[in-house]
Amino acid sequence: MLNLTSSMSLVPYAFVAIYGVLLAPRGETYDVRPQERSRDLVLAGIAAIYTIFMLLDGGLRYLLLAAVLYAPRAALYFWSRREQDKKAFTSNELAIFVILVLACAVGIYSLATGALAL
């Protein structure tokens, strides 16, 4: 359970680090101190590489188990946004959602066939 918990907590960290890599070059939030963009880009790049490495080092097994737990939550988010007549995902978010659902399906199949165990 400790490994699964670690894997589940690293996923949001990876998304935050990757978002930092995407945000720094845009310069949207650097009105006050634009000189910090390059420093933030380097730090976000290091963080992204580190968290992705940690996720891969933890193993695909725990990522698939995490996907089994994350996908229903993402589906509930999609459902609630649709009920409010709001756009649920941007195109990039939709791609991530599809990957998550596919990983969830692989995880459930692997659990059902015994290829993946808790």
Beta strands, then each sheet from edge to edge (+ up, - down):
end
